[in-house]
Amino acid sequence: MTRIGLISDTHSFLDDAVFTHFERCDEIWHAGDFGNIELAEKLAAFKPLKGVYGNIDDATIRNKFPEDLFFTCEGVDVFIRHIGGYPGKYAPTVKDKIILQKSKLFISGHSHILKVMFDEKLQCLHMNPGAAGRQGWQKVRTLLRFCIDGELMRDCEVIEL
């Protein structure tokens, strides 16, 4: 079983509470818009970090993190992209990549809107952890925490900062 802390849209602000909420996680996944490399380095020093760059991220972050990240966690094929949309409203090319890669979990950020929804047509779970930073229009800053156990994704928790 792998415990995941999922975060996005930090925009150069990292709440100290993130470390408490992700203390029992095995990995942290960041869905883009880190804001600065120091924030990424802090997360990576705390737990193993996977992530993608977002539209506000500079060349330093873009050289370290890809636009599209495909990997397998336990028995789940994962696809992360910052600007990706969600079921029924995917960004251009995203749906094709989900199908091609046979992704069972698609993660995006960008909207600052927390969403967890299953795409029946693609048989793929979509997650967007909302925004953890202070920049943006959201009134509540959010994170997600969940487990991947073999081929199962379970125990999803919404955390409000």
Residue pairs with C-beta under 8 A, 6 or more apart in sequence:
1 74
1 147
1 148
1 149
2 26
2 27
2 73
2 74
2 147
2 148
2 149
3 24
3 25
3 26
3 27
3 145
3 146
3 147
4 25
4 26
4 27
4 28
4 29
4 73
4 144
4 145
4 146
4 147
4 148
5 18
5 21
5 22
5 25
5 27
5 28
5 29
5 47
5 143
5 144
5 145
6 28
6 29
6 31
6 107
6 127
6 129
6 143
6 144
6 145
6 146
7 18
7 22
7 28
7 29
7 30
7 31
7 43
7 129
7 132
7 143
7 144
8 30
8 31
8 32
8 33
8 54
8 82
8 108
8 109
8 110
8 128
8 129
8 130
8 131
8 132
9 31
9 32
9 33
9 54
9 109
9 110
9 112
9 130
9 131
9 132
9 133
9 135
9 136
10 30
10 33
10 34
10 35
10 39
10 131
10 132
10 133
11 33
11 35
11 56
11 131
11 133
11 134
11 135
11 136
12 34
12 35
12 36
12 39
12 133
12 135
13 35
13 39
13 132
13 133
13 134
13 135
14 39
14 42
14 43
14 132
15 132
15 141
15 161
17 161
18 43
18 132
18 143
18 161
19 46
21 143
21 145
21 159
22 28
22 46
22 47
22 143
22 145
25 47
25 145
26 47
26 48
27 47
27 48
27 49
27 50
27 73
28 43
28 46
28 47
28 48
28 49
28 50
29 49
29 50
29 51
29 80
29 107
30 40
30 43
30 49
30 50
30 51
30 52
30 65
31 51
31 52
31 54
31 80
31 81
31 82
31 107
31 108
31 109
31 110
31 128
31 129
32 51
32 52
32 53
32 54
32 55
32 57
32 65
32 80
32 81
32 82
32 83
32 109
32 110
33 54
33 55
33 56
33 57
33 82
33 109
33 110
33 133
34 40
34 51
34 53
34 54
34 57
34 61
34 65
35 56
35 57
35 133
35 135
36 58
36 61
37 60
37 61
37 64
40 49
40 51
40 61
40 64
40 65
43 49
50 69
50 71
50 80
51 65
51 69
51 80
52 65
52 66
52 67
52 68
52 69
52 80
52 81
52 82
53 61
53 62
53 65
53 66
53 67
53 82
54 82
54 83
54 109
54 110
55 82
55 83
55 110
57 65
67 81
67 82
68 79
68 80
68 81
68 97
69 78
69 79
69 80
69 81
70 77
70 78
70 79
70 101
70 103
71 77
71 78
72 78
73 105
73 148
74 148
74 149
74 150
74 151
75 148
75 150
75 151
76 104
76 105
76 148
76 151
76 153
77 101
77 102
77 103
77 104
77 105
78 103
78 104
78 105
78 106
78 107
79 97
79 98
79 101
79 103
79 105
79 106
79 107
80 106
80 107
80 108
81 91
81 94
81 97
81 106
81 107
81 108
82 108
82 109
82 110
83 91
83 108
83 109
83 110
84 90
84 91
84 94
84 106
84 107
84 108
84 110
85 91
85 94
85 108
86 108
86 115
86 117
86 126
86 128
87 117
87 118
87 119
87 121
87 122
87 124
87 126
88 119
90 98
91 108
94 106
94 108
95 122
97 103
98 106
98 119
98 122
98 124
99 122
103 124
104 123
104 124
104 125
104 151
104 153
105 124
105 125
105 126
105 127
105 148
105 153
106 119
106 124
106 125
106 126
106 127
107 126
107 127
107 128
107 129
108 126
108 127
108 128
109 128
109 129
109 131
110 128
111 128
112 130
112 131
112 136
112 137
112 138
113 128
113 130
113 138
114 128
114 129
114 130
114 142
114 144
114 158
115 126
115 127
115 128
116 125
116 126
116 127
116 128
116 144
116 156
117 125
117 126
118 124
118 125
118 126
119 125
119 126
125 153
127 144
127 146
127 156
129 142
129 143
129 144
130 138
130 140
130 141
130 142
130 143
131 138
131 141
131 142
132 141
132 142
132 143
132 161
133 141
134 141
140 160
140 161
141 160
141 161
142 158
142 159
142 160
142 161
143 158
143 159
143 161
144 156
144 157
144 158
144 159
145 155
145 156
145 157
145 159
146 153
146 154
146 155
146 156
146 157
147 153
147 154
147 155
